[in-house]
């Protein structure tokens, strides 16, 4: 994780540049990383696809595939064919590649995604889809939800249609129904959802969407007991055809979770989130490190729902370890994990997201040797100095998987761990009194101004930081030269 910082900050101020690269668009060669060889070339294939708000798909012809060598010092950049497919021949059995795609997160606002896969097997690794906001016109409409068979008042409601989801809380003037504004972006939509009532959840059975419709929540619910750490919460999402169709309320501290047991459901996800706060008691929470640890397990609808204890502490400690070597093999079913860093211009609209997926144990790659801003086309995005840094570490494992071929046919039989830090740790905050350090703590990127402003409120009068410590703090953050 430490290894991400230099290259990340070298790309904070990106100017729009062309599509040049240090490697040619040659779809064969043997410079990719990996071990092992064979008498005949192996072929890596993958497809980049774009989808629009109206669920239409098209080849992502502006995507690029980067073939790396072991230390990231060399690369070859490939363009896709007219169907968005990349093909690369190599004598290696494993290879390190990066897929560059562009995602329109709002009309005319693009996010650049860099998806790096470390030591991936040279085979067909499937399709990679990016969502684009434009491509069709949407019409505002309203869906009204009732629960005629229930005497309980509405608390909130959730609906899903066309891959989009909407929710709304009840107001004090009408507790027997909820009207939810929606955007209709295509024809032949199916609507589902959940009505959360006082002490009861009811589902909306799948049905065709009609403008201005009123739907009655009639599908009964079931409950499942969960076992999570104190202060953690749990909730269940239920999916039909890959879309979230039902969403449970959140249960805190391991209470029973209500879910919709509807025959069309393909699988459920059981989720648990724990927020950890590390702080120094003498300074309130002004200098706390907020970490969110998330657990998610996918369960086929045909199986009994269950949730086992989640060892949040073990995952957290593994994720923030200081060594360049990493080892997540203690999670027996995990075969890979990923790190994601992101930079944003303003309100998370213009962003660059870089994800590295790597084997479950090994050594962090020397990404210092690769500055992807050299050739990534950032036209219309990342103009200016980003002021938001995000950090995410995730462990994903697949049960009973013996090959990558099985990985793509057993998508629902998997477990997923995620540690999410709200902001990236940049430097160590040192508070001084008479030039003597009295407190040291990691600080977060977007908390700098808030912490400096609040120092007079949060610190004892005798512990006011010196101008020297403030200057060093700001300089350390600007350079971001080390992990701690």
N, C-alpha and C positions, 0 to 999 in steps of 0.2 A: 504494500500500500504506500509506503514511503516513496517508492520509486516513481509514483505517478506525479509527484509535485513539480519537479523541474519542467517537464514537458508541458504540463497543464498550464503553468504560469507563463511559459514562453508563448502560449497561444492566446493569452488574454486580450491582447489588442490585435485583432486580425483585420487586415484590409482585404477588400474584395480582390481576388486574384483569379487568374485563368485556371485552366485545367492541366497545367504542365506537371511533369513528374521527372524523377530521376531514372525511371525505368521505362522501357518501351511496352506497347500493348501487344506483347507476344504471348500467345496462349499455350506455350509449352516451355519447358526448361526444367532444370534441376536445382535451382538456387534456393528453393523454399526450405524452411527448417524442417527438422524431423529426423528420425533415426530409421535405420533399416533400408534395404533396397530390394529390387526385384529385377528379373531378367527383361521384363517388358514394362513399359511405362504404366503407372496408375493414373487414373483420371479423376480429378476433383470437379464436381459440377454443383452449382447452386443457381437459384432463380430469384431475381428481385422483382417484386410486384408492388404496384401502387393501388390503393383503394380510395374511393371518394365517399363523401357524406351520403350519397344515394346508393352505397353498396356496390358500385361498379368497380371492376378491376381492370388494370392495364399494365403492360410491362414497364418496369422502371428503367428506361433506357439511359437516363442520366446518372445511374449508379456506377460506381467503380469498385473493382476488386484489387486489393494490394497483396502481393505475395512477398512475405518477409523471409529473411534468413534468420539464423539463430539469435544473433545479437541486435537485430533491428537496424543494422547499419546499412543494409542494401535492400532494395525492393524493386518489384516489377508491378506496373499498374496496368490493369486490363479493363477493357470496355465490354459491355454485354452485346449479344446479338439483338435482333429486332424483337425477340420474344422475352428479353430480359435475362437470358441464361448466360452464365459464365462457364467456361470449360478450360481446365488447365491440366497438362500432362507433366508428370514428374516421376522419377525413379524412387522417391521417398514414399514411405507408407503413411507418414504423418507430416503435417505441414502447418505453418502459422500464416493466417491470412487476416485481412481487414476488409470488411464490406462498408463502403461509404454510400449512404442514401440521404435523401432530403425529404423532410416531412413538413407539410403545411399545417401548422397548428392553429392559425387564424388566417383569414383571407389576406393573402399577400405577405404573410409572416412565416418564415421557414425555419425549421430546426434541422441542423446537420447532425446526422448520427454516424458515429464510427464504431463498428462492431468488430472487435478483434477476437479471433478464436485461436488460442494457443494449442499447438500440437494436436490439431483435429485430424481424424483419419481421412485419407484421400479416398473419397467415395462421393456419392450423391448426398449432400447434407440438407437438401430440401429447399423450400421457398421461404423468403424473408419479405414480409409485407409492411409497408408504411402507409399511414393514413393521411389523406389530403382533404382539407376543409372544403375547398371549392370543387366545382365540377357539376353541380346541379343547384337548382334554386329550391329553397325551403319556404314553407308557408306556416305561419303561426296558427296554432289551434289550441283547443282545450279538451282535456279528458276529466270527467267528473266520476269519482269513485264513491260508491255507497256500500253498505253492509246491512241489507234489509233483514237478514236472519239473526242479527246480533243486537242486543240491547245496550252494548257498551259504547262509550264515546270514542271518537277517533283521536289518536295521538299524532299520527303521521301516516304517510303513504308513499310507496315507491312503485314506479311503473317502468317497463322496458319495452321499446319498440324499435325495430330496425337497427339494433346494435347500440342505440342511444338509451340512456336511462335518466329519469327525472324523479325528484322527490320533493315533498312539501310537508310542513307541519300544519296541524289544525289550528284555526284561530278561535277566539273566544265566542264569536258570533254564530258559528255553525260547527257543531261537534258531531253531526250525523252524516256528513259527507265532506269530501275534499275535492276541490277543482285544481288541476295541475296544468299550467301552460306547457305546451310541447311544440317542437318544430317537426313538421312533416316534410321529409326530403325525398321520398320515393313512394311509389305505388305498392299496393299489395302487402302492406305491413301487418304484422301480427303483434298484438299487445298482450302483455302479461304483467304481473305485479303483486305487491303485498300491501294489505291494509293493516296497519298497526293500531290496534284498539286497546283500551285499558284492560290489561290482563288477558289479551287474546290477539292472535295473528290469524288473518284469513288471506287466502290466495285468490288471484284473478285468473281464471282458466284461460288458456290461449284462445284468442278469437280475433277475427279480422278487424282492423282499425277502420272506424267510420268517423268522418268529421263531426265534431261536437258531441261525441258519444258519451253516454253514461254507462259505466260498467259496475256490476254488482260482485263484490268479493264473496265467494261462496265455498272455496276450496278449504277444507279443514287443515289443521296443522298438527305436528307432532313435536315432541321435545326430546332432547338428548342431554345427558349429564356430561360435563367436561371437567377435567382436572388440570388446572393451571395454577401458576404461582399467585400468591396474594397480590392484590392490586392490578392484576392483569385482567383483560376483558376477553370475551370470546363472541364470535358471530359466525353465521353460515350464509354463504351465497349458493344458489342453485342455478344450474346452467341447462339450457336447451339449445342444441345446434351451435354450441360455442358461445352463446350470448347469455349474460346474467339475466335470468328470468325472475328470480325471487331473491329477496334480501331480508335476513332476519334483523330484529333489533339486537343491540349489543347487551350481553350479559356480563356483569362485573363480578370479579372475585370468584369465578368458578361456579356460578349458579347454572341452572338448566337453560339451554338455548332452544328457542322455538324455531322450527323450520317447516316449509311447505312440502308435504309429501305428495306431489302431483305426478301422475303416471308418465307425463311427457319428459320429466327431468332426466337428463343423461348422467349427470354427476353433480356432487356437492363439493364445495370447498369449506373446510373448517379452519377458521382463522383465530389467532390469539395475538394480542399486542400488549406488551409491557413497556412502560416508560420508566427509564432509569435516570435518576438525577444524581450526579456527583458534584458535591459542593462543599465549600468550606464554611462551617457554621458561623464563624465570626463575621462573615460578610453576606449574610442573608442568602438569597439565591441569585444575586447579581453576577456571580462568577461561577455559575454552575454549568456543567456539561450535560446537555440533555441528549440522551440516546434512546431511540425507539427500537425495540427488538420485536420482530414479527415472526410468527409461525403460521405456516399455511400447509394444509394437507388435503390433497384431492382424493375424493372417495367416490367410486362408481355408485350410482343410485341403487344398484342391485345388492350392494353390501350393507351390512349393519353399520350405522354411523358410530364412531367412537373416537375419543381423543385421549392420547396418553400424556403423561407429564412431559413438559418441555423444559429442558435444561438451558434456560436463558443465559445464566452466568458462564457456562462453558462456551457457548457460541460467542458471547460478547468478548471474553478473554482471548479466544482464538482470533477474532477479527481485528483486534487492536494490538496484537503482538508486535514487538519491536524488531524482530529478526527478519532478515531478507528471505530466509527460508520459511515456508509455511507448510502446515500439515493439518488437514481437516479429516484425515482418515479415521478418526475416532467416531465419526458419524458413518456407521458401517455401510449404509446404502447409498452414500453420496459418491458420485463419480466425477463431479466438476463443481467449480464455484466461479463466481464472477465479481468483478469490481467495476463500479460505474462512477465516473466523475462527470460533472456538467458545469458549464459556465453560461450565465444568462446576462442579457443586456439590461432589461427592465421588466419587472413583473413576470419573469419567466417566459416572456414571449419569444424573443430571439435567443436561441440557445444552441450550444454545441454539446452533444452528449457522447462520451467515449466509454464503451463497455469492453472489458477484457474478460473472456471466459477461458479458464485454464484447468488443468487436471487437479485432482483433489489434494495433491501434495507435490512439492517441488520448490523452485526458487523463483522469486518474482523476476520477470523479464526486464532486460535493460532498456526500458522504453525511452531513456534519455537520448538514445541514438536516433529517435524518429520524431521529427516535428511535422505532424500532419498538416499544419497550416501552410506548408510549402506548396502544396498542390491542390488542396481542397477548394472547390469553387464555392465561395461564401457570398456570392452576389445576392443582395437583398437580406442578408443575415449577418450578425456579428459585426456590425459597423459601430465602433465605439469601444469603450472599455467596460467589460462585464463587471457587475458588482455583486453577483450571487455565485457562490460556490457550493455544490452539493456533493455528498459522498454516500455511497451505498455499497454494502458488501452482502452478497447472497450466497447461500449454499443450496444447490439443487441436486437431488438424488432420485434415482429411479429404482424401484423394487424389482428384483428378479430379472434385471436386464443383463445379458451377457455379451451383447454386441450393439454397435451403433445402429445397425439395421433395425433391431428390435425397438430402439429408442423412438423411432418414428411411427411405430405401430402400436405402442403401448402408452400413448400420451396421458391417459387418465389414471394410470396406475403409478402415481409418482408422489413424492413428498418434496416440500420446498421450505427452506429456511431463509430468513432474511433479517439482517441487521441494518437498520437505517439510521443514519445520523442526520439530524436536520440541517446542519451546516458542516463545512469542512474545518477541521482543526488546523490552524495555520501556525501558531506560535505559542510561546509561553508568556503569560502575563506575570510580571514581577512587581509587587507593590513594596515600596520602600518607606522606611521611617529613619530620618537622619542617615541616609545612604546605606542603611542596613535592610536587607531583604527580610520581610516579615511574612510574605505569602507568595506562593507561586502556583499558577493554575493555567491549563490550556485555555485559549480563548477562541471564539468562533468568528468567522469572517464578518457577518452582518451584525454582530453584537458589539463591534468595536466602539462605534459612536455612542451607543446606549450605555456601555459600561463606563466610558469616560465621563459622560454626563452624570451618571448616577453615583459616581465615586463619592461625592460630598454627602450623599444621603446614606450610602451603604457602609462607609468606612468610619471607624472611630476617629475622633478629631485628631488624635495624636498620630494617626497613621496615614495622613494625607500623602499621596504619592508625589515625588519630586518631579520637576519638569524634565529632569534627566530620564527618569523611568518612563514618562509618557513619550518622549522623543524616541527612546530605544524601542518601545512597544510599536509605535507607528512604523518605524524603520524596519523592524523585524517582520511586520505584516506585509509591508511593501515588497520586501525581498523574498519572503516565504521560502527561505533557503533550507529549512530543515523541518523534520516532523515534530519534534519537541525541543 
